[in-house]
Amino acid sequence: QVQLVESGGGLVQPGGSLRLSCAASGSIFSINVMGWYRQAPGKQRELVATITSGSSTGYGDSVKGRFTISRDNAKNTVSLQMNSLKPEDTAVYYCNVGGIYYSGGYFDYWGQGTQVTVSS
């Protein structure tokens, strides 16, 4: 089993910044891809950003230039620095981690979600 613990959501004014973090623990041999997704009310879950074990990154078009994803492979953590936040960034943000168990086999887990609200 793998456990994901997210932190860092909250309420922020437009133009402000927030930093989300997600820590993975459990029977982890290696983590391949870590990422953040978000889901706003009435909308489908969408990609925010991903990062591979080699630190290659990818971003959704709506967040390019404003958000930065990073990871600490030694601690199995992934972070999302969100700057210049807009009201349309309001959503529940989910951490996603994919990798390999110590016992073999692949895993793919989602965090419980953390609310980000951008409002004046």
C-alpha positions in Angstrom: 0.0 0.0 0.0 1.0 3.6 -0.6 -0.3 6.6 1.4 -0.4 10.1 0.1 -0.7 13.1 2.3 -1.4 16.5 0.8 -1.1 19.9 2.4 -1.0 23.6 1.6 -4.5 24.4 0.2 -6.5 27.4 1.3 -8.0 30.8 0.5 -5.9 33.3 -1.4 -6.6 36.6 -3.1 -6.3 37.0 -6.9 -2.6 37.5 -7.8 -1.5 35.7 -4.7 0.6 32.5 -4.2 0.1 29.1 -2.6 2.3 26.1 -2.4 0.9 22.6 -2.3 2.9 19.5 -1.1 2.3 15.8 -1.3 4.2 13.2 0.5 4.1 9.5 -0.5 5.0 6.7 1.9 4.6 3.0 2.1 5.8 0.0 0.2 7.5 2.1 -2.5 10.4 0.8 -4.6 10.4 3.7 -7.0 8.2 6.5 -8.2 8.0 7.2 -11.9 5.6 10.1 -12.3 4.2 12.5 -9.8 1.6 15.0 -10.7 -1.2 17.4 -9.8 -4.6 17.5 -11.2 -7.6 19.6 -10.3 -11.4 19.5 -10.5 -13.6 22.5 -10.3 -17.4 22.2 -9.5 -19.2 20.9 -12.5 -16.1 20.3 -14.5 -13.9 17.3 -15.4 -10.7 16.6 -13.6 -7.8 18.2 -15.6 -4.1 18.0 -15.7 -2.2 20.8 -13.9 1.4 19.5 -13.9 3.5 16.3 -14.0 7.1 15.5 -13.3 9.1 12.4 -14.0 11.8 10.8 -12.0 14.3 12.5 -14.3 12.6 15.8 -13.6 11.0 16.3 -17.0 7.9 18.4 -16.5 4.7 19.0 -18.3 2.0 21.6 -17.6 -1.6 22.3 -18.5 -1.9 25.2 -20.9 -3.9 27.3 -18.4 -1.1 27.3 -15.8 2.1 27.5 -17.9 4.3 30.3 -16.7 2.5 30.6 -13.4 2.8 27.2 -11.7 6.0 25.3 -11.1 6.2 21.6 -10.1 9.1 20.1 -8.3 10.0 16.9 -6.5 12.3 15.5 -3.9 13.2 11.9 -4.9 14.8 11.2 -1.5 11.7 12.2 0.4 9.1 11.0 -2.1 7.5 14.4 -2.2 6.1 16.6 -4.9 5.3 20.2 -4.6 3.4 22.7 -6.7 4.2 26.4 -6.4 1.3 28.4 -7.7 1.8 32.1 -8.4 -0.4 34.8 -10.0 -3.4 32.9 -9.0 -6.7 33.6 -10.7 -10.3 32.9 -9.6 -10.5 30.3 -12.3 -7.8 28.3 -10.5 -10.3 27.6 -7.8 -10.7 23.8 -7.5 -9.9 20.8 -5.5 -6.3 19.8 -6.3 -5.3 16.1 -6.3 -1.9 14.6 -6.1 -1.2 11.6 -8.3 1.7 9.2 -7.9 2.7 6.3 -10.0 5.5 3.8 -9.4 6.6 0.3 -8.5 6.0 -1.6 -5.2 8.9 -3.3 -3.4 7.1 -6.5 -4.0 6.9 -5.8 -7.7 4.0 -4.5 -9.8 2.9 -1.0 -10.6 0.8 1.3 -8.6 -1.1 4.5 -9.2 -2.6 6.4 -6.3 -4.6 9.6 -5.8 -4.5 11.9 -2.8 -7.6 12.9 -0.9 -7.6 16.4 -2.5 -7.0 19.8 -1.1 -9.2 22.9 -1.7 -7.7 26.0 -3.3 -10.0 29.0 -3.4 -9.0 32.2 -5.2 -11.3 35.0 -4.2 -11.2 38.6 -3.0 
